[in-house]
Amino acid sequence: QYPLVYLQIEAEVQRRKQLIHQSVERRAIISKCYKPKHPEVYTLQDSFLAPEFLEIVRFCTSPSADLQGLLSYLESFSDKRIYRLPVFTEEFCQAFVDELENFEQSDMPKGRPNTMNNYGVLLNELGMDEPFVTPLRERFLRPITALLYPELGGACLDSHKAFVVRYSLHEDLDLSSHYDNAEVTLNVSLGKEFTEGNLYFGDFNQDPTAVPKYIEVEHVGARGLLHRGGQIHGALPIASGERWNLIVWMRSSAVRNQLCPMCRRKPELVEAEGFGDGFTEPLAQEVPPTVNLCALG
């Protein structure tokens, strides 16, 4: 039995090593062969963003910005540091989902978002990282996360993994309890029409309790939930319809270079293309002064 388990682990290690190369190949094919239905959605524009979201960003970049002031703009849930805020306009969400459906119906190669979601789209393979997700993270989300999550590198989130997941009655219905490979996660409900399927949140993975207390949070169209990547969470089954969600795992190399958030060890790095799960080769003793690593223990 032991050798079988070892072989299974080794096979998984080799599979994961090939993921980046396979993704690069898919992106090249998509870039060459796929014709977008809504090419305008591939480049982030201020008009895609809810006016209330732009107002929050203006506050966070003002000289008077502070945490208490920011919290007055957000919906907060319990003491778990989970916040809901408007992100996109409904018009953009409709066009974006229409584009994603067009891609899904094409004969282009498609990668799975992660090991838990079987249906969805990796946005880097669509070529949306540089023109859409990076400016969303750097210009708009980072001023917010700097105030909400300073100990998680909220001021220096320097990479991401972004994907869209789809839930429907004959495909993925729900998502089991897990935590993310991220310092901070944004989860935006893009539509379409659906019932039930709330998110639920338990303990922070570094502070487990004997009897965890769970809370449910409802998805609201065009609004996003910000939470710590290490917050244990899942998605309850939808009862009808279809739901699309944009997920952005935001990462701070200053934090994860010190301690991997998944295995809780000092990372041993291998070369990779792209963001490489958010790790970098830091200079000796380099830790940005804006990051408080004490909370990592």
C-alpha positions in Angstrom: 0.0 0.0 0.0 2.8 2.4 0.8 4.4 2.2 -2.6 1.0 2.8 -4.3 0.5 6.0 -2.3 4.0 7.1 -3.1 3.4 6.5 -6.8 0.1 8.5 -6.6 1.9 11.4 -5.0 4.7 11.3 -7.5 2.2 11.3 -10.3 0.5 14.3 -8.9 3.8 16.2 -8.5 4.6 15.5 -12.2 1.1 16.5 -13.3 1.4 19.9 -11.5 4.9 20.5 -13.0 3.3 20.2 -16.4 0.4 22.6 -15.8 2.3 25.8 -16.6 3.7 24.4 -19.9 0.3 23.1 -20.9 -1.3 26.5 -20.1 1.2 28.4 -22.2 0.5 26.1 -25.1 -3.3 26.6 -24.7 -2.9 30.4 -24.5 -0.9 30.4 -27.7 -3.6 28.5 -29.6 -6.4 30.7 -28.2 -4.5 33.9 -29.1 -4.0 32.7 -32.6 -7.3 31.0 -33.4 -10.1 32.4 -31.1 -12.3 35.3 -32.3 -13.8 37.1 -29.3 -17.5 38.1 -29.4 -17.0 41.1 -27.1 -13.3 42.2 -27.6 -13.9 45.3 -25.6 -14.2 43.4 -22.3 -10.6 42.2 -22.5 -9.2 45.6 -21.5 -10.3 47.1 -18.2 -12.1 50.4 -18.4 -13.3 52.7 -15.6 -16.8 52.4 -17.2 -16.9 48.7 -16.3 -16.6 49.6 -12.6 -19.6 50.5 -10.4 -19.6 54.2 -9.5 -19.7 53.2 -5.8 -16.5 51.1 -6.2 -14.7 54.1 -7.8 -15.8 56.2 -4.9 -14.3 53.6 -2.5 -11.0 53.7 -4.4 -11.0 57.5 -4.4 -11.4 57.5 -0.6 -8.6 54.8 -0.1 -6.2 56.9 -2.2 -7.0 60.2 -0.4 -4.8 61.7 2.4 -7.6 61.1 4.9 -7.9 57.4 4.2 -8.1 55.1 7.2 -9.6 51.7 8.1 -12.6 53.1 10.0 -13.5 55.4 7.2 -13.2 52.5 4.6 -15.5 50.2 6.7 -18.3 52.8 6.4 -18.4 52.0 2.7 -18.4 48.2 3.1 -20.8 45.5 4.3 -19.0 43.5 7.1 -19.9 40.0 8.2 -19.2 38.9 11.8 -15.7 39.3 13.0 -14.1 37.2 10.2 -13.0 40.2 8.2 -15.2 39.4 5.2 -16.5 42.4 3.3 -18.9 42.9 0.5 -18.7 45.8 -1.9 -19.9 46.8 -5.4 -17.3 46.1 -8.1 -18.7 46.0 -11.6 -21.7 47.4 -13.5 -24.5 45.0 -14.4 -23.9 45.9 -18.1 -20.3 44.8 -17.9 -21.2 41.5 -16.1 -23.7 40.6 -18.8 -21.2 41.3 -21.6 -18.4 39.4 -19.8 -20.6 36.3 -19.2 -21.7 36.4 -22.8 -18.1 36.4 -23.9 -17.2 33.6 -21.6 -20.2 31.5 -22.9 -19.0 32.2 -26.4 -15.5 30.9 -25.5 -17.0 27.8 -23.7 -19.0 26.9 -26.8 -15.9 27.2 -29.1 -13.6 24.3 -29.9 -10.6 26.1 -28.2 -8.6 24.1 -25.6 -9.6 24.9 -22.0 -7.8 24.4 -18.7 -9.5 23.7 -15.4 -9.4 26.7 -13.0 -8.2 24.4 -10.2 -8.5 20.8 -8.8 -12.0 21.6 -7.3 -13.7 23.4 -10.2 -14.4 21.4 -13.4 -16.1 24.2 -15.3 -14.7 27.7 -15.9 -12.0 29.7 -17.6 -8.5 30.6 -16.7 -8.3 34.3 -17.6 -4.6 34.3 -18.3 -5.3 31.8 -21.1 -7.7 34.3 -22.6 -5.0 36.9 -22.6 -6.7 39.0 -19.9 -4.0 39.1 -17.2 -2.1 42.2 -18.5 -4.9 44.3 -19.9 -7.6 43.5 -17.3 -6.6 41.7 -14.1 -3.3 43.4 -13.3 -4.7 46.9 -13.5 -7.7 45.8 -11.5 -5.4 44.5 -8.8 -2.9 47.3 -8.8 -5.0 50.4 -9.4 -8.2 49.6 -7.7 -8.0 46.7 -5.3 -4.6 47.3 -3.7 -5.5 50.6 -2.1 -8.5 48.8 -0.5 -6.6 45.7 0.7 -3.7 47.9 2.0 -6.2 49.2 4.7 -8.1 45.9 5.2 -5.3 43.4 5.4 -1.9 45.1 6.1 -0.5 42.0 7.9 -1.1 39.9 4.8 0.8 42.2 2.5 -2.3 44.0 1.4 -0.2 47.0 0.4 2.1 44.9 -1.8 -0.1 42.3 -3.5 2.2 41.9 -6.6 0.7 38.9 -8.4 -2.5 36.9 -8.9 -4.3 33.9 -10.3 -7.7 34.9 -11.9 -10.3 32.6 -13.2 -14.1 32.3 -13.6 -16.1 29.3 -12.3 -19.5 28.2 -13.3 -22.1 26.3 -11.3 -25.2 24.7 -12.8 -27.5 21.8 -12.0 -25.9 19.3 -14.3 -22.3 20.3 -13.7 -20.6 21.6 -10.5 -23.3 22.3 -7.9 -21.2 23.4 -5.0 -17.7 23.7 -3.6 -16.4 21.8 -0.6 -14.7 23.4 2.3 -11.2 24.7 1.5 -8.9 27.7 1.8 -7.2 29.5 -1.1 -3.6 29.7 -2.2 -3.7 33.4 -1.8 -3.2 36.1 0.8 -6.4 37.9 -0.2 -9.3 36.7 -2.4 -11.9 38.6 -4.4 -15.0 36.7 -5.4 -17.4 38.6 -7.6 -20.9 37.2 -8.6 -21.2 37.9 -12.4 -24.7 36.3 -12.8 -26.7 34.7 -14.3 -30.1 33.8 -12.6 -29.8 31.3 -9.8 -31.3 30.5 -6.4 -29.5 29.5 -3.2 -25.8 28.6 -3.4 -24.6 30.9 -0.6 -21.0 31.0 0.5 -20.2 29.8 4.0 -17.2 30.7 6.1 -15.6 29.0 9.0 -12.3 29.5 10.9 -9.1 31.1 9.7 -6.9 28.2 8.9 -4.2 29.4 11.3 -6.6 29.7 14.2 -8.8 26.5 14.2 -11.3 26.0 17.0 -12.7 22.7 18.4 -16.2 23.7 17.2 -15.9 26.2 14.4 -18.7 28.7 13.9 -19.9 29.1 10.3 -21.7 32.0 8.7 -23.5 32.2 5.4 -23.1 35.1 3.0 -25.4 35.6 0.0 -24.1 36.3 -3.4 -25.3 39.6 -4.9 -24.9 40.2 -8.6 -22.1 42.5 -9.7 -20.9 42.7 -6.0 -17.7 41.1 -4.7 -16.6 39.5 -1.4 -13.1 40.3 -0.1 -11.7 37.8 2.4 -8.4 36.4 3.6 -7.2 33.5 1.5 -6.7 31.4 4.6 -10.3 31.8 5.6 -11.9 28.3 5.4 -14.9 28.5 3.1 -17.1 26.7 0.6 -20.2 27.2 -1.6 -23.5 25.6 -0.9 -25.4 23.9 -3.7 -27.4 26.1 -6.1 -31.1 25.0 -6.3 -31.8 26.3 -9.8 -30.3 28.3 -12.6 -26.6 29.0 -13.4 -24.0 31.1 -11.6 -20.7 32.5 -12.8 -18.1 33.9 -10.4 -14.9 35.8 -11.0 -12.2 34.7 -8.5 -9.0 36.6 -8.1 -6.4 35.1 -5.8 -4.1 37.9 -4.9 -0.6 37.2 -3.6 2.2 39.0 -1.8 5.6 37.7 -2.5 7.0 39.5 0.5 4.7 37.4 2.7 4.9 34.0 1.0 8.6 34.2 0.4 8.9 33.9 4.1 6.4 31.1 4.7 4.3 29.2 2.1 0.6 29.6 3.0 -0.2 26.1 1.9 2.5 23.9 3.6 3.5 26.4 6.3 7.2 26.0 5.5 10.0 28.2 4.1 9.5 27.8 0.3 11.9 25.9 -1.8 11.6 27.5 -5.3 11.9 26.1 -8.8 11.8 28.2 -11.9 8.4 28.8 -13.4 6.8 30.9 -16.1 4.3 33.6 -15.3 3.6 34.5 -11.7 4.8 31.1 -10.4 2.2 30.9 -7.6 3.3 34.3 -6.4 6.8 33.4 -5.1 9.9 35.3 -6.1 13.6 35.0 -5.5 14.1 37.8 -3.0 17.4 39.5 -2.4 19.2 38.4 0.8 17.3 39.6 3.9 14.9 41.6 1.8 11.6 42.1 3.5 9.6 45.3 2.5 9.0 47.5 5.6 5.3 47.8 4.7 4.7 44.1 5.6 4.2 43.0 9.1 5.3 39.3 9.3 4.8 39.0 13.0 1.3 37.6 12.5 2.8 34.7 10.6 4.3 33.3 13.7 
